[in-house]
Amino acid sequence: MPARLINLEDGRPNVETAMMRLRLELSTLRRVGVRTVKVIHGYGSSGTGGAIRQAAHSFLNDQLSQRRIKAFCPGESFGPFENRGRNIVDMASDLRNDPDWGRQNDGITIVVL
């Protein structure tokens, strides 16, 4: 089953609104038994990282430390040549079929719930 999508760019929200959406949608998807999620956060219009991307990664680090998620992988590491990419497809092999696998897409993050 392909990863479910959470598009944090939709509607061009501010960081606070985007993080509320991420929190709510991850919680809902976890409750209904979804296993893998692709978060689209963009990489920032300035090309220097993007506030939503940075906030999402910080939030996901907190979720990981609280064991609310099993793993996450930034898009730039989501491929066969990065340990994080290989580890996440070991957890959910269907992710290997994701169109962003191996594309080093800074605008996404993959999450395993």
Order of alpha helices (4+ residues) and beta strands (2+ residues): beta-alpha-beta-alpha-beta-alpha-beta
